[in-house]
Each structure stands twice: as C-alpha cells, then as structure tokens.
Amino acid sequence: MRWTLLGMPSTRLLFTVRAADCHACAHDPRAAVELLGPALESAPAAALPALVGHELRGLRGRLAPYEPQAARRLAELAGA
C-alpha cells in the first residue's frame, strides 16, 4: 500500500480531497479548508499520486478567491 500525506493511503487522501471539493463547490470554502486541515499543515509530500495532484489543483482554483492562504498551500502540495 502506498502512503502519502500524514501516513494516509492515497485512496483515503483522494476521498478527502474530493469531499473538500464538494464543500467548495457548495460555496462552503471554510468547511473545505477545515476538512483538509491536517493535509495542509503537514510537510509537502514528495510523491503524490497524479490523480491526487490533479484534484488538488482543481480545488486550489475553487478556493483561491475565498481562501488564498489555503490555495497557496494546495499549490505547494500539488506542485503547481
């Protein structure tokens, strides 16, 4: 099993990112950031799976107008 941020399996991380994206799409950026909090606070992961990186970049775009600090952190994590 491949481990990524905070020792989370990549499938669990992908689910977390997608759930946060649902909050962002529902115009609740604060809930999205709270859900991603542990991942945002951790050290950057060197090898995120490509799909997770893609999802993080999309979420970053949706959060940028409302949560610029979180969007910058997502850009760092996604390698954007």
Secondary structure, DSSP 8 states (H G I E B T S, - for coil): --B-GGG-BHHHHHHHHHHHHHHHHTT-HHHHHHHHHHHHHS---S---HHHHHHHHHHHHHHTTT-HHHHHHHHHHHT-
